[in-house]
Amino acid sequence: MEIERFWLPPVPLTDPAPSFATERDLLLRQLPTPPPEVGGAETLRVLRRWYRQNRS
């Protein structure tokens, strides 16, 4: 490590990686129906409703 580097400004950050713009509940549409132990199809309905209400 070079001691002189301490006095230099930090290296600039790179631009953020591009992201794929898609609907927020895409993951929910890809998953199978949850088992009855965790609420079944009603769980998906509740989560979809929550995602739609909490969009940024």
Wavefront OBJ file of the C-alpha trace (Angstrom):
o trace
v 0.000 0.000 0.000
v 1.284 3.414 -0.861
v 1.141 5.980 1.891
v 0.765 8.806 -0.644
v -2.544 7.291 -1.857
v -4.140 8.337 1.445
v -4.121 11.979 0.357
v -5.694 11.406 -3.045
v -9.449 11.658 -3.596
v -11.367 8.373 -3.828
v -11.734 6.653 -7.157
v -15.061 7.676 -8.772
v -17.820 5.116 -8.630
v -18.931 3.503 -11.839
v -22.451 3.931 -13.177
v -24.957 1.449 -11.768
v -25.665 -1.605 -13.874
v -28.781 -1.332 -16.044
v -31.812 -3.057 -14.621
v -34.707 -4.731 -16.328
v -37.901 -2.741 -15.823
v -40.805 -5.071 -15.162
v -43.857 -5.408 -13.000
v -43.157 -5.844 -9.315
v -45.225 -9.015 -8.946
v -43.409 -10.867 -11.743
v -41.915 -13.323 -9.252
v -45.360 -14.136 -7.892
v -46.601 -15.000 -11.369
v -43.692 -17.392 -11.893
v -44.171 -19.372 -8.697
v -46.542 -22.334 -8.365
v -49.554 -22.034 -6.066
v -48.346 -22.197 -2.453
v -49.260 -25.294 -0.452
v -52.294 -25.119 1.839
v -50.013 -24.952 4.900
v -49.012 -21.395 3.944
v -52.376 -20.206 2.688
v -52.685 -21.659 -0.816
v -54.061 -19.463 -3.598
v -55.299 -16.917 -1.049
v -51.670 -16.122 -0.198
v -51.004 -15.137 -3.818
v -54.113 -12.962 -3.924
v -53.056 -11.126 -0.761
v -49.482 -10.625 -1.978
v -50.596 -9.390 -5.406
v -52.937 -6.906 -3.796
v -50.112 -5.715 -1.502
v -47.664 -5.313 -4.412
v -50.196 -3.304 -6.427
v -50.934 -0.987 -3.497
v -47.247 -0.400 -2.679
v -45.876 0.487 -6.094
v -43.158 3.097 -6.144
l 1 2 3 4 5 6 7 8 9 10 11 12 13 14 15 16 17 18 19 20 21 22 23 24 25 26 27 28 29 30 31 32 33 34 35 36 37 38 39 40 41 42 43 44 45 46 47 48 49 50 51 52 53 54 55 56
